[in-house]
Amino acid sequence: CGARCTKSVACLGALALVAAICGLVSRHGGADADAGLARRGLELLEASSRRPNIIWVMADDLGWGELGAFPATPPAGRPRLATPHLDTFAKEGLVFDHAYSGYTVCAPSRTAFFTGRHSGHFKRDGLNGETLTPEQTNIPNLAHVLQGAGYVTGAFGKIAPFTDPLVQGFDAFIGQISQSYCHNMYPQAIDTGRGELNYNLSGNHQAVGRELCMEHPERYNYTIDVFHATAMKWVEDHANAPAPFFLYLGYTIPHAGGWDDAPLEREQGNPVPTDFHYGGTSWPAVEKDHAAVVTYMDHKVGDLLRRLKNLHIDQNTVVFFASDNGASNEGGNAEDGNHRSHFFNSTGGLRGYKRSLYEGGVRSPSIVRWPGTIVPGRSSFQWAFWDALPTLAQIAGAATPPGLDGRSILPTLRGEQQSPPDFIFFTWPGYVNSTVPSGYSVRKGKWKLVVRKCGPTLKPSDEDFSNVELYDLDADQFETTDIHSSNAALIRDILQLVFSDGSLSCECFQCSWRGCGECQP
């Protein structure tokens, strides 16, 4: 009895399993061993050798400090938000304290995720940071890479930046293509297949509103419920199929939203069918709903994990959880005002929030779980969304496309040593003043540079030395003390790394409305 196995993800543990099977057969009579026992052993070997299923759960505007697994101290008298299932997920997985999204707002962040490129190279590669069309065949995307490697691919929920997901690498899709429509959680229709607004939500063809939808949630179709239910049915249908699957589950929460038809109506709060135990507090309604929507999402993740176990695919499924950018200060009404990230300390104390170059705008509460392969714990390894494509490609045994900014972090997931990235780069204006075209930030090791105003050419240049801030994130994770004045040589060394890439741009993306007052001073 024997086997040959290469050092690949598909063969992890297979040699040990072969030995165990051989031992079982030998102990039960060698050549006359029970045929059923041998057959079961071979089934286990086949399962262990199969490429893993891959699931990516994307939260929308979830703050780094909103999950119990990440450090945060709420204001006096307010509890941490209840996220028991994600807390268990974290205990069973690898928690990344220094993982980053792809940008400080949604569509550019997801563009970085699906293309393996950071915003500094969007202009070079013809990306607008808001949409990715089928005609852009020069830009390989994650879904196409996994589909080409033999994975069955499904997308449910928010699918930005794709405009035609079934042509762009997904075999199945139910969700919302328009980002504006994503902000309505009780629409009359959503999208499926290659159409738009062609999946009827009959429960919402009646008067809707916060009180109505909470009083009788069973009468309405909450989009998160629809996304989740259809995704779970899809997982069940493919759990034991010959080919592995890739599920992209894009929740549209805790992003602010409304009950009226988007995009004609502004975001009115955080629509959610129930406020759970938060309903008995004296908080403003918008804050009750925000807390509840985070807990609601947590319940959905818990349901996903239970199903993986019940389907007996838990050991062969790697699950990623992350947020597309930092916590927001959005979604309110005339009575309560907007939700405020400081109400629950949603950033965990990190400076800034969504639409900021500081850590609170780009740090993502990221966790990866892969039983039997990933050793549970915490990691300070730094990575960002543009590392997702090469990482998932390597897990799937697929070829990694050339020209990416990202690199695979699979060695880190396996517990192996891996060198840190050369630097992590983001673009965005550093001032509220709308006349500032853009800025950028650079993280290298423990050092964080913020260039609040990029030069008129929208390319990094020597002019940036006059607009730079420097922070030591090991000693000052909240970026409270700018130490640039005593570290001129260090700043020049870091900026030289940026300058050496002549194709870098510091152009801002999805920021035509940057004068709204949400940019971080």
Secondary structure, DSSP 8 states (H G I E B T S, - for coil): ------SSGGGTTHHHHHHHHHHHHHHTTGGG--HHHHHHHHHHHHHHHS--EEEEEEEES--TTSSTTS----STT------HHHHHHHHHSEEETTBB-SSSSHHHHHHHHHHS--GGGTTTTT--SS-B-TT-TTS--HHHHHHHTT-EEEEEEE-TTBS-TTTTT-SEEEEE--TTGGGBSS-SEEEETT-SS-EE-GGGSS---HHHHHH-GGGS--HHHHHHHHHHHHHHHHTTSSS-EEEEEEEEEES-BBSS-TTTS---B---S--GGGGGS-S-HHHHHHHHHHHHHHHHHHHHHHHHHHTT-GGGEEEEEEESS------EETTTEE--GGGTTTTTT-S--SS-SSHHHHB--EEEE-TTTS--EEE---B-GGGHHHHHHHHHT----SS-S----HHHHTT------S-EEEE--SSS-TT----EEEEETTEEEEESS--TTSS--GGGGGGEEEEETTT-TT-----GGG-HHHHHHHHHHHHT-TT------S-TTGGGTTS--
